[in-house]
Amino acid sequence: MAFRLAVTEELPDDWELVTQHAAAPATRRWIGLGHDWLPGSPRTLALRDEDGTCLTAIGAAIVEDPGARLRLNAHQVLSGGTAAIGLATEGPYPWEGVEHAEVFPSLLLMYPNYAGFPVGPACQDRAVLKEFVARITDWARAQGLRSVSLLFLRASADPFIEELRAAGFELLQLTETCDLQVTWTDLDGYITHLPSKRRVEVRRELRMLEERGIELDARPLAADEPEILDLRCQLAEKYDGVSDIEREKRILNGLREHVAPEDLTVFTASKNGTMLGFGLMVRDGEEWTAAIAGTNYRTEESEFTYFANLYYQPAALASAHGIRTIAYGPGSWDAKRRRGCRLSPLYAAGLLLG
């Protein structure tokens, strides 16, 4: 079979067909939401057969310098420079001692929302993937790039990982991602699914919310959400020290632009008509992705609303909405594990082109 590598700056016209069975981060809506998120010039690399049919593909960016964005800096990750922030905490580090100039400009293979994996009908075919990896590295060399790297590479892409290893890529575990597999039909089923100690804690938290008169609800995202903007800014101020309401507006407007209204669900906790917290889920087929959340940190009344909005309410309603998986991504591993999430590894990989 004759192959060719097609490299485009925009998503190809057949991307919906190529990603029809792919995990959420590879879909057009998520790439659209994160169009300015990757640190470089976006590309799509697709291996096509002689008839032009896409066999497998992956998102990418040509990175001159990722700057201070450590989580997206393959040089820092693969040299051990991100261990202090909880990424790639254990070596050996394949790029330890490698100079910045030996890595950049670089080809970074991944999608927004911290995910990397090939898509397409042949994304598990070892022979196709072997050719794909070879074509990618040949193309990168021809462009004068000094390295090829992958970040947040999912374990589900194991055949791809094996072909990367065979081609000389060095890998290390970067972190873990968290998913809640829905096997119950209601809130009681979710709570029963938890370890006995956590069952007691969840029931206690929900009882305390009820005793304080806090109402839990689920609804669509409205055209104007001043309370959500305020809660988002409070969260940013608490954890980042600063907030940017215009940035938060862009995030909400991006969700409205790229995601159909019926695929956006806002879980809220309110008292006397005032919102104390929210969590927003984006639906892709049978999967919800936890997109954004916010909490009122100006009052103690908001205690436990974060977990109610992001875990307990979605878990209670997931089955009724046809949801089988709730994706929470990396970070806050202990809190997510204690609420029933399954952790799976994410990898980083790199090849210096010399």
N, C-alpha and C positions, 0 to 999 in steps of 0.2 A: 504494500500500500504506500502511495506517495503522500508525504506530509508537508505542510508548510506552517510556519509560525506567523500568525497575523498579530501585529502590535498596533493598537489604536489608542488614541487619547480619550475618546468617548466610549461608552459602553456600546458594543455591537448591537445591531438591530434585532438579532435573535437571542438576546440575553435572557428574556423571560423563558424561552424554550430551554436554553442551556441550564438555567437555574430552577426549573420547575419543581425539582425534588430536593433542592439544596437547603441547607440550614439558613435561617433568617439573615445573618450578616452579609451574605453574598447577593441578596436580592436587590433589584434596582432601587426600591424605596429606601433601604438602609444605606446604600452607597450614595444616594441623593441626599439623605439627611447629613451624611458626613463628608460631603464633597470637598470641604476645605479643612478636613480634619487631619489627613495624612501630611507629613512634613516633606512635600515635594510635588513634582509634576505627575499627575495620575496617568496610569496606563492600564490597558487590559491586554493580557497575553493569552492567545487562543491557539491551540493546535488543531488545524483543520485538515480534512482529507482532500483528495483530488477533486471532489465535487463541491467543496466549500463547507461541508458539514462540520460543525464544531464537535470535536471529540472530547476535549477537556480544556479548561481555561482557569485563569486566576487573576485577581486584581493585583495591581502593583503601583509603585511610585518610584521615580528617579529622584534620589535624595542627594543634594549637594552638601547640605549641612543641616542636621535635625535640630541644632541649637540646644536649648535647655530642656527639651522634651525627652527626659530620660526614658520613659516607658516606650518611646518610639525610636530610640537610638540604638541600633543594632551593635554599634561599636562598643558602647557602654555596657550593654547587656552581656555580650559575648566575652568581654574582658573583665567582668566582675564588678563593674562600676555601679550596678543597680542593686547590689545585695542589701545596702542600707535602707532601701525603700521596699524591701520584701520581694524583689524579683530576682530570679536566678541566684538564690542564696547559697547554693552549693556548687563548687567546681567539680572537676577541673575546667578552667575557662579557656576555650580554644584560642581566643584572641588576646589573652593576657600579654602585655608588653608590645602589642601591635600599635603602631602609630596611627593617628587620625588620617594622615595622608595616604596610608596604605589601604584604607577602607573606602574613602569617598573620592569621587561620586560613586554612589552605590545603587543597586537595584533592590528595593524592598518589596517583598511579596506578601501582601496581606490586604484585608478589607478594613474599613472603619469598624468601630465597635469591638476592637481587640479580638480579631479572629483571622485565621489563615487556613485555607484548605482548597484543593482543586474542585471544580464543579464540572458537570457535563456527563454524557452517557458513558464515557469510558474513564471516569475519574478513579475507578478501582482496578483498571486494567494495567498490569505491571509493564507489559510491552509498550503500551501507549505512553505511560508515565515515564518510562526510561527515555523514550524519544523526546518527550516534552521537556524533561530536565536538561537533556543535551542541547536542545534547540534554545532554551532560555539562556544557558551559560554561553553558548556560541554568540547569541545576539548581544548579550551584555558586553562581551569582549569586543565585538565589532563596534559597539558604541563608545568604547574607551572607558567603560566603567571598571572600577577596581575591585568590586565585590558584589556578591549576590547574597541576600539574607532573607530570612523569614522570621516573623515574630508572631507569637500567640497561635502557633501551629497546633491544630487539634489532633488528639490521639486517634480520632475516627478516620483520619487520613493516613492510616498506617502504611498502605502500599506506597503512597507518595513519600512518606518518611523513609522507607526502606530504599527507594530509588535515589533519594537525596544522599543517603549514606553511601550507597554504591558509587555515586558520582564524586565522592570526596567531601561532601558537606559534613561539618562537625556540628553535633547537636548537644544541647543540654536542656534540662527541664527548667522552664521559665517560671511557671506558677501553676495554679489550678483554677478551673472554672466551675461554677456551681449551677446545678439544674435540679428542679423539683419534679420528679416523675409522678404524675397524678394517677393513682390507682384506686381512688375512693370516689364517692358520689356526693358527699356533703361535709360539713364542718366536723361532725362527730367522727366520720370516717377518717378525716385528716388527723384529728387529734389522736385517735386510736393508733394511727400509723407511727406516731412518735414514741420514743422511749418513755418509760413510765414517769421518770422525773420531769421530763419536759411536758408531759400531758398535764401534770399538776400545775406547772408554771403557766402554761397557755390558758388553762381554764381560770386560773387566778387573775391573770392580766385582763382577760375578757370580762370577768365578773367585776373587776375594779372599774373598767370603762363604763359598764352598765350602771354601777352604783353612783358614778359621778354624773350620770345623765348624758353621756356622750353617745351620739347617734352615728352609726356606721352606714354607709350608703355606697352604691355604685351607679355611675351615670356616664353619658357621653361627654366629650370635651366640648365646652361652649366656645362661642366665637370671641368672647371677651372674658378673661379670667384674672381680674386684679388680685384676688386672694391668693391664687396659685403663684402669681408673680412675686407677691410679698413673701410667701413661705419659701420660695426658691431663693430669694435674696437672703433671708434669714439663715438658711442652710449654708450658703456660700460664705456669709460673714462668720459663722461659727467655725467652719473647717478651713477656709482659705484666708480669713481676715478681711476680705473685701468682697463687695458684691457689684454686679453690673446688670441693672434692670433691662438695658437694651439688649444685652446678650441673652437674657432669659426670654425676652420677647421673640428674639430670632429663633430660639429653640422651639418655642410653642408654635410660631408661625411655620417653621419648617415641618413640624409634625402635621399641621393642618394641610400643608401643601403636598406632602409626599405620601400621606397615609389616609385611606378612606375613613370617613367619620365612624362607620360601623366597626372599624378595627381599632378604635381608640376607646379604652375604658378607664375612667377616673374613679378610684376608690377614695372615699373621703371619711374623715372623722370630724364631727361638728358638735358644738354645744350652743344652744339658744341661737341657732342660725349663723354662728361664726365658725369658720373652718379652722380646725386646729392642726390638721395635717392631711396629706394626700399622697397617693401613689398612682402612677400612670402606667398602664400596660398597653403594649402594641401587639396586635394579633397577626400571626402569619400561619395560616392553615390551622393546625392543631397545637400551635405553640404561642404562648404569651412571652414577651420579653419585657422585663422591668426596665422602663426607659428613664423616668425621672421621678423624684419624690421631693417633698418639702415638709417642714414641721415648724410650728410656732414655738420658738424657744423663749418667748417672753413670758410664758405662763407655765406653771407646773401641771396645769390641766392636760397638757399635750402628752404627758408621760404615757408610754405604751402605744400611742396612736401610730407611730412609725411602723411597728411590727404588725399592727392590725391592718394597715393599709397595704403593705407590701407582701405580707405572708398570709395572715389568717383569712381576710376577706377573699383574696384571689383563690386560695386553696378551697374555700367553701363553695365558690361559684364556678370553679374551673370546669368541672364535669358537665354542668348544665350548659356551658358555652361550647362544649366539644373540645376542650383543651386537654391535652395529654402531657404537655411539658411546660414548665414555667422556667425561663432562663434568667438567671441572676448575674451571670458573668463572674469575673474574678474579684477578689477583695473581700474583706470582712468574713473570712472563711469560717471562723468559729461560730459566729452568729447564724450564718446560713446553715451550717451543718446541724446545729442544735434545733433548727426549725425544719429539718427533714431533707435538706438538699444532699445530692450526691456530688462528690467532687471528682473531676477527671483532669488529667494533666494537660498542660499546654507547653509547647516546646519552642525553643529558639534554634535556628540553624544558620550557618554561614559558610561561605566559600570565598577565599581570597583568590582573585584571578591573576595576580602576579604582574 
